[in-house]
Amino acid sequence: MSWGGKVAIVTGGGGGIGRAVAHAFADGGAQVVVVGRTGSKVDAVAADIAAKGGRAVGMAADVSSEPDVRRVVRETKERFGRIDIMVNNAAVCPQARLTETSLDEWNGVITNNLTSVFLFCREAVPVMIEGGGGAIVNVSSVHALATLEGYAAYAASKAGIAGLTRAIALDYAKLNIRANTVLPGAVHTPMLESSVRNLDTPREQIMKEWDESQPVGRVGRPEEIASVVLFAASPANSFMTGATLVADGGMTAEL
C-alpha cells in the first residue's frame, strides 16, 4: 500500500530489523524518523533512503532517556507536523542467568527494552490524537512466549512489551489508535551475529546449526519481519488492535 503523507518513527533503526522497517515505510512514501543510539548509523540509514528518493532523517537518542524521547517526538512534530506510526524496535540482549544478573544489568535491559516503549508511546499518543489517530507497533520477541537458559531479563522485558501493548490498545481504541505487538523468532541481524561471536564454536557452524534448528530450515530475514510490522500498521488492517503477531518460522509451534 501507499504510505504517502504518513510520518513514522522507528527506534533501533540503525541496523537489523529497524533498518528494514525504516526502508520499507520510506519505499512506500512515508517520511521516516530513524532513531538510534549511534548518530552515524541512523544518519547512514537516512542517507540510504534519501539516495533512493525517499525522505528520512536520523535522530541520535538514548531510548531509555525521558528527555531524549521527548526531544525526538517534539522535533518530529516540528519537522513533519504529525506522527502516524510509532515502531518501537530498539533492544539490548545480554545473556545471563537470574543469579548472575546484577540490579544494574537488570535495570539496563528493562529500561532499554520496556521502559523505552512506555516513554515513546506516552509521548507519541497525544500527537497521534491531535492528528486523528495512528498505529503503534511494538517489536517484542518469541522470548515473550518461551525462552532459553540465560535470558531472564530479556524474556521479562519482552513479555512486558506484549502486556503493555494490550493495555495501550484498550486505553486508546476509541481514539482511533491501534497498538499491536510483533514477536520475531531468530532473525539474521547484528544482534544475532553478536551472540554468535561470543561463542567458542566457529561462526559458520553456529549459523548452520541455527538454520537447521528452524522448522522452515533457516533463520528469518529482517525484511520478512518488516513486512509483518507494515501489516500491523496498515490502515487497511483497521480492525486489529491489541494483537500479538508471531513471525518465527514455526519455532514456537514445535514441541
C-alpha positions as CSV (number, residue, x, y, z in Angstrom):
1,M,0.0,0.0,0.0
2,S,1.0,3.6,-0.2
3,W,2.3,5.4,2.9
4,G,2.4,8.8,1.2
5,G,1.7,11.6,3.6
6,K,2.4,9.4,6.7
7,V,5.1,10.1,9.3
8,A,6.7,7.1,11.0
9,I,9.2,7.0,13.9
10,V,11.3,3.8,14.0
11,T,13.6,3.1,17.0
12,G,16.6,0.9,16.8
13,G,16.7,2.0,13.2
14,G,20.4,1.9,12.7
15,G,20.5,-1.8,11.6
16,G,18.8,-5.1,11.5
17,I,15.0,-5.2,11.7
18,G,14.7,-1.4,12.4
19,R,16.7,-0.6,9.3
20,A,14.5,-2.9,7.2
21,V,11.3,-1.3,8.7
22,A,12.6,2.2,8.0
23,H,13.3,1.4,4.4
24,A,10.0,-0.4,3.9
25,F,8.0,2.6,5.1
26,A,10.1,5.0,3.1
27,D,9.8,2.9,0.0
28,G,6.0,3.2,0.4
29,G,6.2,7.0,0.5
30,A,6.3,7.6,4.3
31,Q,8.5,10.2,5.9
32,V,10.7,8.3,8.4
33,V,12.5,9.4,11.6
34,V,15.2,6.8,12.1
35,V,16.2,6.7,15.8
36,G,19.2,5.0,17.4
37,R,21.9,5.5,20.0
38,T,24.7,5.9,17.3
39,G,24.2,9.0,15.2
40,S,26.4,7.8,12.4
41,K,24.4,4.7,11.9
42,V,20.9,6.3,11.8
43,D,22.3,9.1,9.6
44,A,23.6,6.4,7.2
45,V,20.2,4.7,7.0
46,A,18.5,8.1,6.4
47,A,21.1,8.8,3.7
48,D,20.5,5.4,2.0
49,I,16.7,6.2,2.0
50,A,17.3,9.6,0.5
51,A,19.6,8.2,-2.2
52,K,16.6,6.1,-3.3
53,G,14.4,9.1,-3.5
54,G,12.8,8.7,-0.1
55,R,12.5,11.1,2.8
56,A,14.1,10.3,6.2
57,V,16.0,11.9,9.0
58,G,18.3,10.3,11.5
59,M,18.0,11.3,15.2
60,A,20.5,10.1,17.7
61,A,18.9,9.3,21.1
62,D,19.0,7.1,24.1
63,V,15.6,5.4,24.0
64,S,15.6,4.9,27.8
65,S,16.1,8.6,28.4
66,E,12.9,10.6,29.0
67,P,14.5,13.9,27.8
68,D,15.8,12.2,24.6
69,V,12.4,10.6,23.9
70,R,10.6,13.9,24.4
71,R,13.1,15.6,22.1
72,V,12.6,13.1,19.3
73,V,8.9,13.4,19.5
74,R,8.9,17.2,19.7
75,E,11.4,17.5,16.8
76,T,9.4,15.1,14.7
77,K,6.2,17.1,15.2
78,E,8.0,20.3,14.5
79,R,9.6,19.0,11.3
80,F,6.7,16.9,9.8
81,G,3.7,18.2,11.7
82,R,2.3,14.8,12.8
83,I,3.1,11.3,13.9
84,D,1.1,8.5,12.3
85,I,3.2,5.4,13.1
86,M,5.3,4.6,16.1
87,V,7.5,1.5,15.8
88,N,9.4,0.6,19.0
89,N,12.1,-1.8,17.9
90,A,15.2,-0.9,20.0
91,A,16.5,-3.6,22.3
92,V,19.6,-5.0,24.0
93,C,20.1,-8.7,24.7
94,P,22.7,-9.6,27.2
95,Q,22.8,-13.2,28.3
96,A,23.0,-14.1,32.0
97,R,21.1,-16.4,34.4
98,L,19.0,-14.8,37.1
99,T,21.5,-15.2,39.9
100,E,24.3,-13.9,37.7
101,T,22.4,-10.7,36.8
102,S,23.2,-7.6,38.8
103,L,20.5,-5.0,39.6
104,D,22.2,-2.5,37.3
105,E,22.2,-5.1,34.4
106,W,18.6,-5.9,35.1
107,N,17.6,-2.3,35.0
108,G,19.6,-1.7,31.9
109,V,17.7,-4.4,30.0
110,I,14.3,-3.3,31.3
111,T,14.8,0.4,30.6
112,N,16.2,-0.1,27.1
113,N,13.7,-2.7,26.1
114,L,10.5,-2.0,28.0
115,T,10.6,1.5,29.6
116,S,11.6,2.9,26.1
117,V,8.3,1.6,24.7
118,F,6.4,3.2,27.6
119,L,8.2,6.5,27.0
120,F,7.8,6.7,23.3
121,C,4.1,5.6,23.3
122,R,3.3,8.1,26.1
123,E,4.9,11.0,24.2
124,A,3.6,9.9,20.7
125,V,0.0,9.1,21.6
126,P,-1.1,12.8,22.3
127,V,0.4,13.8,18.9
128,M,-1.5,11.0,17.2
129,I,-4.7,12.0,18.9
130,E,-4.2,15.6,17.6
131,G,-3.8,14.1,14.1
132,G,-6.9,11.9,14.3
133,G,-5.3,8.6,15.2
134,G,-2.4,6.4,14.4
135,A,-0.8,3.0,14.7
136,I,1.7,1.7,17.2
137,V,3.8,-1.5,16.5
138,N,6.0,-2.7,19.3
139,V,8.6,-5.3,18.4
140,S,8.9,-7.9,21.1
141,S,10.3,-11.4,20.7
142,V,9.3,-15.1,20.9
143,H,11.1,-14.9,24.2
144,A,7.8,-13.3,25.4
145,L,6.3,-16.8,25.0
146,A,9.1,-19.3,25.5
147,T,12.7,-18.7,26.4
148,L,16.1,-20.3,26.9
149,E,18.6,-20.6,29.7
150,G,20.3,-17.3,30.4
151,Y,17.7,-14.8,29.2
152,A,15.9,-13.9,32.4
153,A,16.0,-10.1,32.0
154,Y,15.5,-10.2,28.2
155,A,12.5,-12.6,28.4
156,A,10.9,-10.5,31.2
157,S,11.3,-7.3,29.2
158,K,9.8,-8.8,26.0
159,A,6.9,-10.3,27.8
160,G,6.3,-6.9,29.4
161,I,6.1,-5.3,25.9
162,A,3.3,-7.6,24.9
163,G,1.3,-6.8,28.1
164,L,1.9,-3.1,27.8
165,T,0.8,-3.1,24.2
166,R,-2.5,-4.7,25.0
167,A,-3.1,-2.1,27.7
168,I,-2.3,0.7,25.3
169,A,-4.7,-0.8,22.7
170,L,-7.5,-0.7,25.2
171,D,-6.8,2.7,26.5
172,Y,-6.9,4.4,23.1
173,A,-9.1,2.1,21.0
174,K,-11.9,4.7,20.9
175,L,-9.5,7.4,19.8
176,N,-8.5,5.7,16.6
177,I,-5.2,4.5,17.8
178,R,-4.3,0.9,17.3
179,A,-1.4,-0.9,19.1
180,N,-0.1,-4.4,18.2
181,T,2.9,-6.5,19.0
182,V,5.2,-8.4,16.6
183,L,7.2,-11.3,18.0
184,P,10.1,-12.3,15.7
185,G,12.0,-15.5,16.1
186,A,15.6,-16.0,15.1
187,V,16.4,-13.3,12.5
188,H,19.8,-12.7,10.9
189,T,20.6,-9.3,12.5
190,P,23.7,-7.7,14.1
191,M,22.2,-8.8,17.5
192,L,22.3,-12.4,16.3
193,E,25.7,-12.0,14.9
194,S,27.0,-10.6,18.2
195,S,25.6,-13.6,20.1
196,V,27.4,-15.9,17.7
197,R,30.7,-14.1,18.0
198,N,30.6,-14.6,21.8
199,L,30.6,-18.4,21.4
200,D,33.7,-20.6,21.1
201,T,32.2,-22.6,18.1
202,P,33.1,-21.2,14.6
203,R,30.5,-18.7,13.3
204,E,29.8,-20.8,10.1
205,Q,29.0,-23.9,12.2
206,I,26.8,-21.9,14.6
207,M,24.8,-20.3,11.8
208,K,24.4,-23.7,10.1
209,E,23.0,-25.1,13.4
210,W,20.7,-22.0,13.7
211,D,19.4,-22.6,10.2
212,E,18.9,-26.3,10.7
213,S,17.1,-25.8,14.1
214,Q,14.3,-23.8,12.5
215,P,11.2,-25.6,11.2
216,V,11.4,-23.7,7.9
217,G,15.1,-24.6,7.6
218,R,16.6,-21.2,8.0
219,V,16.6,-18.1,10.2
220,G,14.5,-15.1,9.2
221,R,15.5,-12.0,7.2
222,P,14.9,-8.5,8.6
223,E,12.8,-7.7,5.6
224,E,10.4,-10.5,6.5
225,I,9.8,-9.0,9.9
226,A,9.4,-5.6,8.3
227,S,6.5,-6.9,6.2
228,V,4.7,-8.0,9.4
229,V,5.3,-4.6,11.0
230,L,3.8,-2.9,8.0
231,F,0.9,-5.2,8.0
232,A,0.2,-4.4,11.7
233,A,0.5,-0.6,11.0
234,S,-1.6,-0.6,7.8
235,P,-4.9,1.3,7.9
236,A,-6.3,-1.5,5.8
237,N,-5.9,-3.6,8.9
238,S,-8.2,-1.3,10.8
239,F,-10.0,-4.0,13.0
240,M,-6.9,-5.4,14.6
241,T,-5.6,-4.0,17.8
242,G,-4.1,-5.5,21.0
243,A,-3.0,-8.4,18.9
244,T,0.3,-10.4,19.1
245,L,1.7,-11.5,15.8
246,V,4.3,-14.2,15.8
247,A,6.8,-14.4,12.9
248,D,9.2,-17.1,13.9
249,G,9.4,-19.7,11.1
250,G,7.4,-22.1,13.2
251,M,9.7,-22.1,16.2
252,T,7.1,-21.8,18.9
253,A,4.8,-24.3,17.1
254,E,7.3,-27.1,17.6
255,L,7.4,-29.4,20.6
